[in-house]
Amino acid sequence: MKTKHFFWLAFIIATTLGFSSCKKDNNGSGEVQSVTMMNVSYGSNTQQKMDVYLPANRSTAATKVIIMIHGGGWNTGDKSDFNEYVDSLKRREPSYAIFNINYRLANAPDIFPAQEQDVKSAVEFIYNKRIEYKISDKFVLIGASAGAHLALLQGYKYITPVQPK
């Protein structure tokens, strides 16, 4: 089962990153160290936490964001399910900031749409921290199973498409 999840995760990441543009940071921001923050709260519920991996030499102009959303049929799972993929992503895409989020599981009293609202809250939290974290406003949402469903809901409902120039 893990192989199947890894295949889809790798496929989504490869496809998304293949369509991303790359450019150097030319804003003269100087040396910025990499930062890892575990269990950062983005809400008041104990499940509303994320792990934050910010790369060295990041900038608001060039550092794109990957938001990882775990699976588990909406009622199980944890951000730690993606821990083995975080290191791989950091090696393959060292200029990306990675946010690995948890959300309230779909068990009473936190039934739908709590999970969808949590993803929206996490995205808004990250967006509002972009200056502090020195990251861009270019986000990629990826997930496995229920996490992929939540990523799609977020994308379809809340993210404004980029208009061609």
CNS distance restraints for C-alpha pairs under 8 A (distance, minus, plus):
assign (resid   1 and name CA) (resid   5 and name CA) 6.47 0.50 0.50
assign (resid   2 and name CA) (resid   6 and name CA) 6.00 0.50 0.50
assign (resid   3 and name CA) (resid   7 and name CA) 6.07 0.50 0.50
assign (resid   4 and name CA) (resid   8 and name CA) 6.43 0.50 0.50
assign (resid   5 and name CA) (resid   9 and name CA) 6.01 0.50 0.50
assign (resid   5 and name CA) (resid 144 and name CA) 6.34 0.50 0.50
assign (resid   5 and name CA) (resid 145 and name CA) 7.90 0.50 0.50
assign (resid   6 and name CA) (resid  10 and name CA) 5.83 0.50 0.50
assign (resid   7 and name CA) (resid  11 and name CA) 5.98 0.50 0.50
assign (resid   8 and name CA) (resid  12 and name CA) 6.05 0.50 0.50
assign (resid   8 and name CA) (resid 144 and name CA) 7.33 0.50 0.50
assign (resid   9 and name CA) (resid  13 and name CA) 6.11 0.50 0.50
assign (resid   9 and name CA) (resid 142 and name CA) 7.33 0.50 0.50
assign (resid   9 and name CA) (resid 143 and name CA) 6.88 0.50 0.50
assign (resid   9 and name CA) (resid 144 and name CA) 6.44 0.50 0.50
assign (resid  10 and name CA) (resid  14 and name CA) 5.91 0.50 0.50
assign (resid  11 and name CA) (resid  15 and name CA) 6.00 0.50 0.50
assign (resid  12 and name CA) (resid  16 and name CA) 5.98 0.50 0.50
assign (resid  12 and name CA) (resid 142 and name CA) 6.92 0.50 0.50
assign (resid  13 and name CA) (resid  17 and name CA) 5.88 0.50 0.50
assign (resid  13 and name CA) (resid 142 and name CA) 7.22 0.50 0.50
assign (resid  14 and name CA) (resid  18 and name CA) 5.81 0.50 0.50
assign (resid  15 and name CA) (resid  19 and name CA) 6.55 0.50 0.50
assign (resid  16 and name CA) (resid  20 and name CA) 6.50 0.50 0.50
assign (resid  16 and name CA) (resid 140 and name CA) 7.32 0.50 0.50
assign (resid  22 and name CA) (resid  62 and name CA) 7.86 0.50 0.50
assign (resid  23 and name CA) (resid  62 and name CA) 6.54 0.50 0.50
assign (resid  24 and name CA) (resid  62 and name CA) 6.70 0.50 0.50
assign (resid  25 and name CA) (resid  58 and name CA) 7.73 0.50 0.50
assign (resid  25 and name CA) (resid  59 and name CA) 6.72 0.50 0.50
assign (resid  25 and name CA) (resid  61 and name CA) 6.73 0.50 0.50
assign (resid  25 and name CA) (resid  62 and name CA) 5.63 0.50 0.50
assign (resid  27 and name CA) (resid  59 and name CA) 7.82 0.50 0.50
assign (resid  27 and name CA) (resid  61 and name CA) 7.53 0.50 0.50
assign (resid  29 and name CA) (resid  59 and name CA) 7.13 0.50 0.50
assign (resid  30 and name CA) (resid  57 and name CA) 7.26 0.50 0.50
assign (resid  31 and name CA) (resid  56 and name CA) 7.51 0.50 0.50
assign (resid  31 and name CA) (resid  57 and name CA) 5.49 0.50 0.50
assign (resid  32 and name CA) (resid  56 and name CA) 5.28 0.50 0.50
assign (resid  32 and name CA) (resid  57 and name CA) 4.47 0.50 0.50
assign (resid  32 and name CA) (resid  58 and name CA) 6.43 0.50 0.50
assign (resid  33 and name CA) (resid  55 and name CA) 7.13 0.50 0.50
assign (resid  33 and name CA) (resid  56 and name CA) 4.45 0.50 0.50
assign (resid  33 and name CA) (resid  57 and name CA) 6.35 0.50 0.50
assign (resid  34 and name CA) (resid  53 and name CA) 7.57 0.50 0.50
assign (resid  34 and name CA) (resid  54 and name CA) 5.42 0.50 0.50
assign (resid  34 and name CA) (resid  55 and name CA) 4.46 0.50 0.50
assign (resid  34 and name CA) (resid  56 and name CA) 3.97 0.50 0.50
assign (resid  34 and name CA) (resid  57 and name CA) 7.41 0.50 0.50
assign (resid  35 and name CA) (resid  52 and name CA) 7.78 0.50 0.50
assign (resid  35 and name CA) (resid  53 and name CA) 5.96 0.50 0.50
assign (resid  35 and name CA) (resid  54 and name CA) 5.00 0.50 0.50
assign (resid  35 and name CA) (resid  55 and name CA) 6.61 0.50 0.50
assign (resid  35 and name CA) (resid  56 and name CA) 7.49 0.50 0.50
assign (resid  36 and name CA) (resid  51 and name CA) 7.48 0.50 0.50
assign (resid  36 and name CA) (resid  52 and name CA) 5.60 0.50 0.50
assign (resid  36 and name CA) (resid  53 and name CA) 4.63 0.50 0.50
assign (resid  36 and name CA) (resid  54 and name CA) 6.28 0.50 0.50
assign (resid  37 and name CA) (resid  51 and name CA) 5.78 0.50 0.50
assign (resid  37 and name CA) (resid  52 and name CA) 4.98 0.50 0.50
assign (resid  37 and name CA) (resid  53 and name CA) 6.61 0.50 0.50
assign (resid  38 and name CA) (resid  50 and name CA) 6.70 0.50 0.50
assign (resid  38 and name CA) (resid  51 and name CA) 4.40 0.50 0.50
assign (resid  38 and name CA) (resid  52 and name CA) 6.26 0.50 0.50
assign (resid  39 and name CA) (resid  49 and name CA) 5.03 0.50 0.50
assign (resid  39 and name CA) (resid  50 and name CA) 5.04 0.50 0.50
assign (resid  39 and name CA) (resid  51 and name CA) 5.28 0.50 0.50
assign (resid  40 and name CA) (resid  49 and name CA) 5.21 0.50 0.50
assign (resid  40 and name CA) (resid  50 and name CA) 5.14 0.50 0.50
assign (resid  40 and name CA) (resid  51 and name CA) 6.18 0.50 0.50
assign (resid  40 and name CA) (resid  52 and name CA) 7.37 0.50 0.50
assign (resid  41 and name CA) (resid  46 and name CA) 7.80 0.50 0.50
assign (resid  41 and name CA) (resid  48 and name CA) 5.86 0.50 0.50
assign (resid  41 and name CA) (resid  49 and name CA) 4.46 0.50 0.50
assign (resid  41 and name CA) (resid  50 and name CA) 6.55 0.50 0.50
assign (resid  42 and name CA) (resid  48 and name CA) 5.79 0.50 0.50
assign (resid  42 and name CA) (resid  49 and name CA) 5.91 0.50 0.50
assign (resid  42 and name CA) (resid  50 and name CA) 7.39 0.50 0.50
assign (resid  42 and name CA) (resid 121 and name CA) 7.02 0.50 0.50
assign (resid  42 and name CA) (resid 122 and name CA) 5.90 0.50 0.50
assign (resid  42 and name CA) (resid 125 and name CA) 6.14 0.50 0.50
assign (resid  43 and name CA) (resid  48 and name CA) 5.35 0.50 0.50
assign (resid  43 and name CA) (resid  49 and name CA) 7.42 0.50 0.50
assign (resid  43 and name CA) (resid 121 and name CA) 7.46 0.50 0.50
assign (resid  44 and name CA) (resid  48 and name CA) 6.91 0.50 0.50
assign (resid  45 and name CA) (resid 104 and name CA) 7.70 0.50 0.50
assign (resid  47 and name CA) (resid 102 and name CA) 6.11 0.50 0.50
assign (resid  47 and name CA) (resid 103 and name CA) 5.71 0.50 0.50
assign (resid  47 and name CA) (resid 104 and name CA) 5.40 0.50 0.50
assign (resid  47 and name CA) (resid 105 and name CA) 7.96 0.50 0.50
assign (resid  48 and name CA) (resid 101 and name CA) 7.64 0.50 0.50
assign (resid  48 and name CA) (resid 102 and name CA) 5.75 0.50 0.50
assign (resid  48 and name CA) (resid 103 and name CA) 5.28 0.50 0.50
assign (resid  48 and name CA) (resid 104 and name CA) 6.50 0.50 0.50
assign (resid  48 and name CA) (resid 118 and name CA) 7.04 0.50 0.50
assign (resid  49 and name CA) (resid 101 and name CA) 6.10 0.50 0.50
assign (resid  49 and name CA) (resid 102 and name CA) 5.48 0.50 0.50
assign (resid  49 and name CA) (resid 103 and name CA) 7.30 0.50 0.50
assign (resid  50 and name CA) (resid  79 and name CA) 7.56 0.50 0.50
assign (resid  50 and name CA) (resid  99 and name CA) 6.41 0.50 0.50
assign (resid  50 and name CA) (resid 100 and name CA) 5.40 0.50 0.50
assign (resid  50 and name CA) (resid 101 and name CA) 4.16 0.50 0.50
assign (resid  50 and name CA) (resid 102 and name CA) 5.91 0.50 0.50
assign (resid  51 and name CA) (resid  99 and name CA) 5.70 0.50 0.50
assign (resid  51 and name CA) (resid 100 and name CA) 5.12 0.50 0.50
assign (resid  51 and name CA) (resid 101 and name CA) 6.46 0.50 0.50
assign (resid  52 and name CA) (resid  97 and name CA) 7.61 0.50 0.50
assign (resid  52 and name CA) (resid  98 and name CA) 6.02 0.50 0.50
assign (resid  52 and name CA) (resid  99 and name CA) 4.77 0.50 0.50
assign (resid  52 and name CA) (resid 100 and name CA) 6.66 0.50 0.50
assign (resid  53 and name CA) (resid  97 and name CA) 5.71 0.50 0.50
assign (resid  53 and name CA) (resid  98 and name CA) 5.02 0.50 0.50
assign (resid  53 and name CA) (resid  99 and name CA) 6.34 0.50 0.50
assign (resid  54 and name CA) (resid  58 and name CA) 7.52 0.50 0.50
assign (resid  54 and name CA) (resid  96 and name CA) 7.43 0.50 0.50
assign (resid  54 and name CA) (resid  97 and name CA) 4.68 0.50 0.50
assign (resid  54 and name CA) (resid  98 and name CA) 6.57 0.50 0.50
assign (resid  54 and name CA) (resid 133 and name CA) 7.42 0.50 0.50
assign (resid  55 and name CA) (resid  94 and name CA) 6.48 0.50 0.50
assign (resid  55 and name CA) (resid  95 and name CA) 5.92 0.50 0.50
assign (resid  55 and name CA) (resid  96 and name CA) 6.54 0.50 0.50
assign (resid  55 and name CA) (resid  97 and name CA) 5.89 0.50 0.50
assign (resid  56 and name CA) (resid  95 and name CA) 7.63 0.50 0.50
assign (resid  58 and name CA) (resid  62 and name CA) 6.97 0.50 0.50
assign (resid  58 and name CA) (resid  63 and name CA) 5.47 0.50 0.50
assign (resid  58 and name CA) (resid  95 and name CA) 6.96 0.50 0.50
assign (resid  58 and name CA) (resid 134 and name CA) 6.03 0.50 0.50
assign (resid  58 and name CA) (resid 135 and name CA) 6.59 0.50 0.50
assign (resid  59 and name CA) (resid  63 and name CA) 5.50 0.50 0.50
assign (resid  59 and name CA) (resid 134 and name CA) 4.76 0.50 0.50
assign (resid  59 and name CA) (resid 135 and name CA) 5.47 0.50 0.50
assign (resid  59 and name CA) (resid 136 and name CA) 7.02 0.50 0.50
assign (resid  60 and name CA) (resid 130 and name CA) 6.95 0.50 0.50
assign (resid  60 and name CA) (resid 131 and name CA) 6.58 0.50 0.50
assign (resid  60 and name CA) (resid 134 and name CA) 4.78 0.50 0.50
assign (resid  60 and name CA) (resid 135 and name CA) 4.28 0.50 0.50
assign (resid  60 and name CA) (resid 136 and name CA) 4.29 0.50 0.50
assign (resid  60 and name CA) (resid 137 and name CA) 7.64 0.50 0.50
assign (resid  61 and name CA) (resid 135 and name CA) 7.22 0.50 0.50
assign (resid  61 and name CA) (resid 136 and name CA) 5.63 0.50 0.50
assign (resid  62 and name CA) (resid 135 and name CA) 7.24 0.50 0.50
assign (resid  62 and name CA) (resid 136 and name CA) 6.21 0.50 0.50
assign (resid  63 and name CA) (resid  95 and name CA) 6.02 0.50 0.50
assign (resid  63 and name CA) (resid  96 and name CA) 5.54 0.50 0.50
assign (resid  63 and name CA) (resid  97 and name CA) 6.56 0.50 0.50
assign (resid  63 and name CA) (resid 134 and name CA) 7.49 0.50 0.50
assign (resid  63 and name CA) (resid 135 and name CA) 4.94 0.50 0.50
assign (resid  63 and name CA) (resid 136 and name CA) 5.33 0.50 0.50
assign (resid  64 and name CA) (resid  95 and name CA) 7.39 0.50 0.50
assign (resid  64 and name CA) (resid  96 and name CA) 5.10 0.50 0.50
assign (resid  64 and name CA) (resid  97 and name CA) 6.22 0.50 0.50
assign (resid  64 and name CA) (resid 135 and name CA) 6.37 0.50 0.50
assign (resid  64 and name CA) (resid 136 and name CA) 5.44 0.50 0.50
assign (resid  64 and name CA) (resid 137 and name CA) 7.11 0.50 0.50
assign (resid  64 and name CA) (resid 138 and name CA) 5.27 0.50 0.50
assign (resid  64 and name CA) (resid 139 and name CA) 6.20 0.50 0.50
assign (resid  64 and name CA) (resid 140 and name CA) 7.95 0.50 0.50
assign (resid  65 and name CA) (resid  96 and name CA) 5.57 0.50 0.50
assign (resid  65 and name CA) (resid  97 and name CA) 4.78 0.50 0.50
assign (resid  65 and name CA) (resid  98 and name CA) 5.88 0.50 0.50
assign (resid  65 and name CA) (resid  99 and name CA) 7.50 0.50 0.50
assign (resid  65 and name CA) (resid 135 and name CA) 7.12 0.50 0.50
assign (resid  65 and name CA) (resid 136 and name CA) 7.11 0.50 0.50
assign (resid  65 and name CA) (resid 137 and name CA) 7.64 0.50 0.50
assign (resid  65 and name CA) (resid 138 and name CA) 6.16 0.50 0.50
assign (resid  65 and name CA) (resid 139 and name CA) 4.70 0.50 0.50
assign (resid  65 and name CA) (resid 140 and name CA) 6.05 0.50 0.50
assign (resid  66 and name CA) (resid  96 and name CA) 6.79 0.50 0.50
assign (resid  66 and name CA) (resid  97 and name CA) 6.19 0.50 0.50
assign (resid  66 and name CA) (resid  98 and name CA) 4.84 0.50 0.50
assign (resid  66 and name CA) (resid  99 and name CA) 6.19 0.50 0.50
assign (resid  66 and name CA) (resid 139 and name CA) 5.93 0.50 0.50
assign (resid  66 and name CA) (resid 140 and name CA) 4.79 0.50 0.50
assign (resid  66 and name CA) (resid 141 and name CA) 5.94 0.50 0.50
assign (resid  66 and name CA) (resid 142 and name CA) 7.24 0.50 0.50
assign (resid  67 and name CA) (resid  98 and name CA) 5.98 0.50 0.50
assign (resid  67 and name CA) (resid  99 and name CA) 4.74 0.50 0.50
assign (resid  67 and name CA) (resid 100 and name CA) 5.91 0.50 0.50
assign (resid  67 and name CA) (resid 101 and name CA) 7.20 0.50 0.50
assign (resid  67 and name CA) (resid 139 and name CA) 7.18 0.50 0.50
assign (resid  67 and name CA) (resid 140 and name CA) 6.09 0.50 0.50
assign (resid  67 and name CA) (resid 141 and name CA) 4.78 0.50 0.50
assign (resid  67 and name CA) (resid 142 and name CA) 6.18 0.50 0.50
assign (resid  68 and name CA) (resid  82 and name CA) 7.76 0.50 0.50
assign (resid  68 and name CA) (resid  98 and name CA) 7.47 0.50 0.50
assign (resid  68 and name CA) (resid  99 and name CA) 6.09 0.50 0.50
assign (resid  68 and name CA) (resid 100 and name CA) 4.67 0.50 0.50
assign (resid  68 and name CA) (resid 101 and name CA) 6.16 0.50 0.50
assign (resid  68 and name CA) (resid 141 and name CA) 6.14 0.50 0.50
assign (resid  68 and name CA) (resid 142 and name CA) 5.09 0.50 0.50
assign (resid  68 and name CA) (resid 143 and name CA) 5.57 0.50 0.50
assign (resid  68 and name CA) (resid 147 and name CA) 7.83 0.50 0.50
assign (resid  69 and name CA) (resid  79 and name CA) 7.07 0.50 0.50
assign (resid  69 and name CA) (resid 100 and name CA) 6.45 0.50 0.50
assign (resid  69 and name CA) (resid 101 and name CA) 5.71 0.50 0.50
assign (resid  69 and name CA) (resid 102 and name CA) 7.00 0.50 0.50
assign (resid  69 and name CA) (resid 141 and name CA) 7.47 0.50 0.50
assign (resid  69 and name CA) (resid 142 and name CA) 6.17 0.50 0.50
assign (resid  69 and name CA) (resid 143 and name CA) 4.50 0.50 0.50
assign (resid  69 and name CA) (resid 144 and name CA) 6.97 0.50 0.50
assign (resid  69 and name CA) (resid 147 and name CA) 4.56 0.50 0.50
assign (resid  69 and name CA) (resid 148 and name CA) 6.99 0.50 0.50
assign (resid  69 and name CA) (resid 150 and name CA) 7.58 0.50 0.50
assign (resid  69 and name CA) (resid 151 and name CA) 7.13 0.50 0.50
assign (resid  70 and name CA) (resid  77 and name CA) 6.48 0.50 0.50
assign (resid  70 and name CA) (resid  78 and name CA) 6.14 0.50 0.50
assign (resid  70 and name CA) (resid  79 and name CA) 5.57 0.50 0.50
assign (resid  70 and name CA) (resid  81 and name CA) 6.66 0.50 0.50
assign (resid  70 and name CA) (resid  82 and name CA) 6.80 0.50 0.50
assign (resid  70 and name CA) (resid 101 and name CA) 7.40 0.50 0.50
assign (resid  70 and name CA) (resid 102 and name CA) 7.18 0.50 0.50
assign (resid  70 and name CA) (resid 143 and name CA) 5.66 0.50 0.50
assign (resid  70 and name CA) (resid 144 and name CA) 5.83 0.50 0.50
assign (resid  70 and name CA) (resid 145 and name CA) 7.63 0.50 0.50
assign (resid  70 and name CA) (resid 146 and name CA) 7.11 0.50 0.50
assign (resid  70 and name CA) (resid 147 and name CA) 4.80 0.50 0.50
assign (resid  70 and name CA) (resid 148 and name CA) 7.92 0.50 0.50
assign (resid  71 and name CA) (resid  76 and name CA) 7.58 0.50 0.50
assign (resid  71 and name CA) (resid  77 and name CA) 5.92 0.50 0.50
assign (resid  71 and name CA) (resid  78 and name CA) 7.69 0.50 0.50
assign (resid  71 and name CA) (resid 143 and name CA) 6.74 0.50 0.50
assign (resid  71 and name CA) (resid 144 and name CA) 4.95 0.50 0.50
assign (resid  71 and name CA) (resid 145 and name CA) 4.82 0.50 0.50
assign (resid  71 and name CA) (resid 146 and name CA) 4.47 0.50 0.50
assign (resid  71 and name CA) (resid 147 and name CA) 4.53 0.50 0.50
assign (resid  71 and name CA) (resid 148 and name CA) 7.32 0.50 0.50
assign (resid  72 and name CA) (resid  76 and name CA) 4.61 0.50 0.50
assign (resid  72 and name CA) (resid  77 and name CA) 4.60 0.50 0.50
assign (resid  72 and name CA) (resid  78 and name CA) 7.91 0.50 0.50
assign (resid  72 and name CA) (resid 145 and name CA) 6.81 0.50 0.50
assign (resid  72 and name CA) (resid 146 and name CA) 5.96 0.50 0.50
assign (resid  72 and name CA) (resid 147 and name CA) 7.71 0.50 0.50
assign (resid  73 and name CA) (resid  77 and name CA) 7.93 0.50 0.50
assign (resid  73 and name CA) (resid 145 and name CA) 6.97 0.50 0.50
assign (resid  73 and name CA) (resid 146 and name CA) 5.27 0.50 0.50
assign (resid  74 and name CA) (resid 105 and name CA) 5.79 0.50 0.50
assign (resid  74 and name CA) (resid 106 and name CA) 5.43 0.50 0.50
assign (resid  74 and name CA) (resid 115 and name CA) 7.63 0.50 0.50
assign (resid  74 and name CA) (resid 146 and name CA) 5.57 0.50 0.50
assign (resid  74 and name CA) (resid 147 and name CA) 7.87 0.50 0.50
assign (resid  75 and name CA) (resid 105 and name CA) 4.61 0.50 0.50
assign (resid  75 and name CA) (resid 106 and name CA) 4.53 0.50 0.50
assign (resid  75 and name CA) (resid 107 and name CA) 6.02 0.50 0.50
assign (resid  76 and name CA) (resid 105 and name CA) 6.33 0.50 0.50
assign (resid  76 and name CA) (resid 106 and name CA) 7.99 0.50 0.50
assign (resid  77 and name CA) (resid  81 and name CA) 6.88 0.50 0.50
assign (resid  78 and name CA) (resid 102 and name CA) 6.05 0.50 0.50
assign (resid  79 and name CA) (resid  83 and name CA) 7.24 0.50 0.50
assign (resid  79 and name CA) (resid 100 and name CA) 5.93 0.50 0.50
assign (resid  79 and name CA) (resid 101 and name CA) 5.66 0.50 0.50
assign (resid  79 and name CA) (resid 102 and name CA) 5.28 0.50 0.50
assign (resid  82 and name CA) (resid  86 and name CA) 6.40 0.50 0.50
assign (resid  82 and name CA) (resid 100 and name CA) 7.53 0.50 0.50
assign (resid  83 and name CA) (resid  87 and name CA) 7.18 0.50 0.50
assign (resid  84 and name CA) (resid  88 and name CA) 7.01 0.50 0.50
assign (resid  85 and name CA) (resid  89 and name CA) 6.08 0.50 0.50
assign (resid  86 and name CA) (resid  90 and name CA) 6.12 0.50 0.50
assign (resid  86 and name CA) (resid  98 and name CA) 7.60 0.50 0.50
assign (resid  87 and name CA) (resid  91 and name CA) 6.28 0.50 0.50
assign (resid  88 and name CA) (resid  92 and name CA) 6.16 0.50 0.50
assign (resid  89 and name CA) (resid  93 and name CA) 5.61 0.50 0.50
assign (resid  89 and name CA) (resid  94 and name CA) 7.45 0.50 0.50
assign (resid  90 and name CA) (resid  94 and name CA) 4.92 0.50 0.50
assign (resid  90 and name CA) (resid  95 and name CA) 7.94 0.50 0.50
assign (resid  90 and name CA) (resid  96 and name CA) 7.42 0.50 0.50
assign (resid  90 and name CA) (resid  98 and name CA) 7.95 0.50 0.50
assign (resid  97 and name CA) (resid 135 and name CA) 7.13 0.50 0.50
assign (resid 101 and name CA) (resid 122 and name CA) 7.48 0.50 0.50
assign (resid 103 and name CA) (resid 115 and name CA) 5.78 0.50 0.50
assign (resid 103 and name CA) (resid 118 and name CA) 5.61 0.50 0.50
assign (resid 103 and name CA) (resid 119 and name CA) 6.87 0.50 0.50
assign (resid 104 and name CA) (resid 110 and name CA) 6.45 0.50 0.50
assign (resid 104 and name CA) (resid 114 and name CA) 6.64 0.50 0.50
assign (resid 104 and name CA) (resid 115 and name CA) 5.69 0.50 0.50
assign (resid 104 and name CA) (resid 118 and name CA) 7.00 0.50 0.50
assign (resid 105 and name CA) (resid 110 and name CA) 6.61 0.50 0.50
assign (resid 105 and name CA) (resid 111 and name CA) 7.65 0.50 0.50
assign (resid 105 and name CA) (resid 115 and name CA) 6.75 0.50 0.50
assign (resid 106 and name CA) (resid 110 and name CA) 5.36 0.50 0.50
assign (resid 106 and name CA) (resid 111 and name CA) 4.62 0.50 0.50
assign (resid 106 and name CA) (resid 112 and name CA) 6.43 0.50 0.50
assign (resid 106 and name CA) (resid 114 and name CA) 7.54 0.50 0.50
assign (resid 106 and name CA) (resid 115 and name CA) 7.02 0.50 0.50
assign (resid 107 and name CA) (resid 111 and name CA) 5.77 0.50 0.50
assign (resid 110 and name CA) (resid 114 and name CA) 5.76 0.50 0.50
assign (resid 110 and name CA) (resid 115 and name CA) 7.82 0.50 0.50
assign (resid 111 and name CA) (resid 115 and name CA) 7.63 0.50 0.50
assign (resid 112 and name CA) (resid 116 and name CA) 7.24 0.50 0.50
assign (resid 113 and name CA) (resid 117 and name CA) 6.16 0.50 0.50
assign (resid 114 and name CA) (resid 118 and name CA) 6.09 0.50 0.50
assign (resid 115 and name CA) (resid 119 and name CA) 6.44 0.50 0.50
assign (resid 115 and name CA) (resid 150 and name CA) 7.55 0.50 0.50
assign (resid 116 and name CA) (resid 120 and name CA) 6.34 0.50 0.50
assign (resid 116 and name CA) (resid 150 and name CA) 6.07 0.50 0.50
assign (resid 116 and name CA) (resid 153 and name CA) 7.23 0.50 0.50
assign (resid 116 and name CA) (resid 154 and name CA) 7.18 0.50 0.50
assign (resid 117 and name CA) (resid 121 and name CA) 6.04 0.50 0.50
assign (resid 118 and name CA) (resid 122 and name CA) 6.04 0.50 0.50
assign (resid 119 and name CA) (resid 123 and name CA) 6.15 0.50 0.50
assign (resid 119 and name CA) (resid 150 and name CA) 7.17 0.50 0.50
assign (resid 119 and name CA) (resid 151 and name CA) 7.77 0.50 0.50
assign (resid 119 and name CA) (resid 154 and name CA) 7.13 0.50 0.50
assign (resid 120 and name CA) (resid 124 and name CA) 6.14 0.50 0.50
assign (resid 120 and name CA) (resid 154 and name CA) 6.57 0.50 0.50
assign (resid 120 and name CA) (resid 158 and name CA) 7.87 0.50 0.50
assign (resid 121 and name CA) (resid 125 and name CA) 5.98 0.50 0.50
assign (resid 122 and name CA) (resid 126 and name CA) 6.19 0.50 0.50
assign (resid 123 and name CA) (resid 127 and name CA) 6.04 0.50 0.50
assign (resid 124 and name CA) (resid 128 and name CA) 6.00 0.50 0.50
assign (resid 125 and name CA) (resid 129 and name CA) 6.26 0.50 0.50
assign (resid 126 and name CA) (resid 130 and name CA) 6.20 0.50 0.50
assign (resid 127 and name CA) (resid 137 and name CA) 6.53 0.50 0.50
assign (resid 129 and name CA) (resid 133 and name CA) 5.84 0.50 0.50
assign (resid 130 and name CA) (resid 134 and name CA) 5.54 0.50 0.50
assign (resid 130 and name CA) (resid 135 and name CA) 4.93 0.50 0.50
assign (resid 130 and name CA) (resid 136 and name CA) 6.31 0.50 0.50
assign (resid 130 and name CA) (resid 137 and name CA) 7.07 0.50 0.50
assign (resid 131 and name CA) (resid 135 and name CA) 6.57 0.50 0.50
assign (resid 141 and name CA) (resid 151 and name CA) 5.55 0.50 0.50
assign (resid 141 and name CA) (resid 155 and name CA) 7.93 0.50 0.50
assign (resid 142 and name CA) (resid 147 and name CA) 7.31 0.50 0.50
assign (resid 142 and name CA) (resid 148 and name CA) 6.07 0.50 0.50
assign (resid 142 and name CA) (resid 151 and name CA) 6.14 0.50 0.50
assign (resid 143 and name CA) (resid 147 and name CA) 4.22 0.50 0.50
assign (resid 143 and name CA) (resid 148 and name CA) 3.96 0.50 0.50
assign (resid 143 and name CA) (resid 149 and name CA) 7.54 0.50 0.50
assign (resid 143 and name CA) (resid 150 and name CA) 7.71 0.50 0.50
assign (resid 143 and name CA) (resid 151 and name CA) 6.39 0.50 0.50
assign (resid 144 and name CA) (resid 148 and name CA) 4.83 0.50 0.50
assign (resid 144 and name CA) (resid 149 and name CA) 7.94 0.50 0.50
assign (resid 145 and name CA) (resid 149 and name CA) 6.47 0.50 0.50
assign (resid 146 and name CA) (resid 150 and name CA) 6.20 0.50 0.50
assign (resid 147 and name CA) (resid 151 and name CA) 6.08 0.50 0.50
assign (resid 148 and name CA) (resid 152 and name CA) 6.17 0.50 0.50
assign (resid 149 and name CA) (resid 153 and name CA) 6.21 0.50 0.50
assign (resid 150 and name CA) (resid 154 and name CA) 6.16 0.50 0.50
assign (resid 151 and name CA) (resid 155 and name CA) 6.16 0.50 0.50
assign (resid 152 and name CA) (resid 156 and name CA) 5.98 0.50 0.50
assign (resid 153 and name CA) (resid 157 and name CA) 5.88 0.50 0.50
assign (resid 154 and name CA) (resid 158 and name CA) 5.53 0.50 0.50
assign (resid 154 and name CA) (resid 159 and name CA) 6.80 0.50 0.50
assign (resid 155 and name CA) (resid 159 and name CA) 5.09 0.50 0.50
